[in-house]
Amino acid sequence: MSTERTNRVDVLVRMAREFPVRTGIFTIGLPLFALLQLVNGIVYGGSLLMIGLFAASLIAFSVQLTGYHVASYRRAELSQRWANAE
């Protein structure tokens, strides 16, 4: 695993410890909701193409949103370190 990826995972774990509800909703909740929509579509005979597109877009949104929150958490963390160093 590359160093950059390891750093992102470490920051995600620290963020999950500090903000467990927010991180859980954006990182786990949205993909889980997409999976439940797929199951619902299969059970009730919905349009699997539309539900699949919805699920894929929801998962892509979750990935982008999690990345944004990790970046803003990392920025706040670095700003705090820099303010304490002065």
N, C-alpha and C positions, 0 to 999 in steps of 0.2 A: 504494500500500500504506500502511496506517495506521501511525502511529508505534508503537502498542502491538504490532501484529503484527511489525513489524521488530525490536523489542526481543526478542520471544519467539524469533524465528528466530536472532538474534544469540546469545542465551543458549543455544539448542539447539546451535548450531555450536561455541560454546566448550565446552559440556559434552561434545560428541562428540570434541573434541580431547583433553580431559582424561580421559574415560572411554570410549574407543572401543568396547570389547567390550560393556559394559553398554548403551550407547546403541544399538549395532547390533542387539543381541538384541531389545530392547523396541521399537525404532522400525522396523526392517527385518525382523527375524527372524520376528516373529509374523504380520505380513501375508503374508510369503512362505510361511510354513507354511499359512496359510489358503488361499492360491492353490494350493499343492500338494495340499491336501485336495480342492479343487474339481476339479483335474485328475484326481486319483485316482478321485473319484466318477464323472466322465465316462467314464474309461477302463474302469472295472470295473462300471459300471452301478449305482451306488449311488443312494440316494434323494437327488436333487438338492435337494429342499426342505430336508431335514434338514442336508445338507452346506452348503447356502447359508446357513441360519440359524446354523450353527456358525461359518462363515467370517465372517459379519457380526458376530456377537458377539465373535469373536476380534479383529477389526479395531477394534471399538468399545473393547474392553479395552485394546488397544495404544495407542489415542489417549489414553485416560484415564491409563494408566500412564506414558506419555511426558510428559503434562502434569504429572503428579505429580512425576516426576523433575526436570523443568525447574524447577518451583516450589521443590522442596527444594534444588536446586543454586543457584538464585538467592538463596534465603534464606541458605544457607551462605556464599555469596560476599559478600552484604551484611553478614552477621555478622562475617566476617573483616575487611572494610573498616572497620567500626565499631570493632572491637577494636584495629586498627592505628592508628586515629585518636586513641585515648585515650592 
